[in-house]
Amino acid sequence: MRRCPDLSLYLVLDPGLCAGVGMVETARAAVAGGATVVQLRDKAADTTRMIETGHALKAALAATGSALIVNDDVEAAIAIGADGLHIGQGDMAVEEARARIGAAMVLGLSVETPALAAAVDPALVDYIGAGPVFSTPSKLDHKAPVGFEGLAAQVAASPVPAVAIGGLKAHHVAQALKAGAQGVAVVSAICGQPDPKAAAGALRDRIDALDA
């Protein structure tokens, strides 16, 4: 029986922002700082390169307890033996994704409206990426920002847990969790930072302070 991972601090890797130290080392440092999920997202990479990077990430995350999620590339997710796959509204159908990855792998889905959130089938989808809360240069084709009020509406409509995404930084953690999200998904708040471990730690401290 699959279990939704701890969504509290969800790192989405960006190859451009991570270029200085690399995606694998960024992920390793972020997990040491408290990241609970690492998503491999590289829209420019073919499946072969995704698999290569994914295997390196899986080795780096082994025994850490952090989940490895692959964005969009179902073949890579299966070949890597990733913990999960994440797809968007413009990617393959949820039913096809679930059929291809099987019953054991986690499936995440991006939503941008309460209606899309409400339409999620919890038998197929384990969590949603809700937002975008703010605009972000790391994903140029994102929908219009919804703010924290829009985030709360998406979370309330969803039958599965939600992770907030879209331009979020450490000082946004409290508002995102207050809106009902189980955690925050970040890109530039960790990727490309001088010290990814410290950046993740700053986010982790804010999350833990709210749980205390």
N, C-alpha and C positions, 0 to 999 in steps of 0.2 A: 504494500500500500504506500503510495507516494505521499510525502508531506511537503507542504509549502515551506520554503526556507525562511530563515529569519531575515525579514526585509528591512530591518532597522537602518542599516547603512549599506547601501547598494551602489557599488562603483561601476560606472559604464566607461570602459576604456576607449580612448580616442587615439589612434596611431599618430596623428599629427601633434597633439598636445603632449603625448608621452614620448616623443622622438628623442628627447634629451637623454633619458635613462632607459627607455624601452618599456613596452607594455608589461612584460613579465616582471621586471624589477619594480615597476610602479605598483602592480598588483600585490607582489610580495610585501612591499613596504606598507601598502594600505591595509592589508589584512593584519599585519603586525600592529598597526595603529587602531584596529577595531572594525574594519570593514567585514561585513557578514556575507555579502554576495559580490561576485565579480562577473560582469558581463563582457564578453568579447564581441565588440562591434567594430567592424572594419569593412565599410561599404566598397572600398577599392580593391579588396583582396579577393582572389578566386578561392574556390573550395580547398584546393591543395594547400594554399598558404594559410587559410583559416585552420585547417587540421594541424598543420605544423605548429602554429602559434598556440592552438588549443592544447596540444599535447604538452607543450612547455609550461603552459599555465596550470594544467592539471597536476603536473609534477610539483610545481612550486606551491600549490595549494594543498597538496596531500597532507593529511593529518592535522590541518588547521581548523577543520569544521566549517569552513566557508564554502559556499556553493559556487560552481562555475556554470554560467548560463551563456549560451551562444545566441547571438542575434541573427535571426532570419534564415541562416543557412542550415537547413534540416539535415542535409547529408553530412556536413561537418559535425554537427551536434552528435549525430549517431556514431560517426567514426571516432570521435574523441572520447565518447562515453561520458559526455557532459551530464551535469545534474539536471539541466533543463534547456529549453528553447524559448526564445522570446520573439514574437512576431507583431507586426503592425497591421493596421487596417488594410493597407495596400499590398500586403504580402499574401501568402497562400491562405485558403480558408481554414478556419479553426478545426473543422472536422477532418480535413486532409492532414493537417499538422499532427493532430492527435493520433490518427490512424498510422501515420508514418513513424512517430516516435514511440508508440506503444503506451501502455498504461502506467509504466513506472516512472517515466521522465516528467519533470515539472514543465508546465506550459504557461507562459506569461503572455499577456495581450495588451497592447497600447490602446487606450481610449481617449477621446477628446471631448466627449459630451456625456451628460447624464443618461441620455437615451442609449448610447453605445454601451455604457456601463451596465445599465439595467438588462440589456440583451445578452449579457455574458451567461454562458451555460456552465455552472459550477461542476458539472460532470466531466467537462472537457478542459476548462481553464482553471488554473490554481490561484492566479493573482493578476491584477491589472497594474499597468503603469498609467497613472492618472495625471492629466495636465494638458498641455504644458502650463505650469504656473506662471512662468515668465518667458520672454523670448530668450533665445540662446544661440550664439554663433556656432556652437558645436553641432547643431542640426538645423541646417538652413531651410529645409522643407517642412518645418513643423507648422502646426495649425496656430490660429490666433491664441495668445495667452489668455488664460481663464482666471488668473489670480487665485487667492485663497478661498474666496467665496465659491468660485467655479469648481475648485478642487473639492470642497466640502460637498457640493451637490453631486459630483461624480462618485465620491466615496460612499455617500448615503444611498445612492442608487445601486451600487455594486453588491452582488451576492457573495463576492470573494474579497480577500484582503487587497489593499491597494498600497502601492508605493508612489509617492509624489515625485514628479520629475519636471525639469524645465528651469534652468538658470538658478538653481537653489544653492545657497551658501550656508555657512555655519549659523549665521544670525537668523536664518529662516526656519531653523529646525522646530522651534516651539510652535510657530504658526502652522506648519505643515502637519505636525502631530495633533495639534488642537483641532484641525479640520477633519481628523479621523484617519489619516493615513497611518499605516503601520511603520512607515519609515520614509527615508529620503533617498532618492537616486541622484547621484551627482557625477559630473564629468570634470569640468575645469576647477571645481573646488578641491580636487585631488590631483588630477592629471596635469602635468606641467608645473606643479608647485615645486619650489626649491627643496622641500622636504615632505614627500608624500605621506610618510608615516606620521609626522607631526600634524599635517593637514587633516588626515583621517582621525587622529587622536582628538583634535579640536572638535570635530563633528561628533565623535563618540562621547566626549565629555558632556556635550549639550543634550544628547539623547539620553544618556544615563542619568543626568540630573533631573530630567522630567519623569523618569521611571522611579526615582528614589522616593 
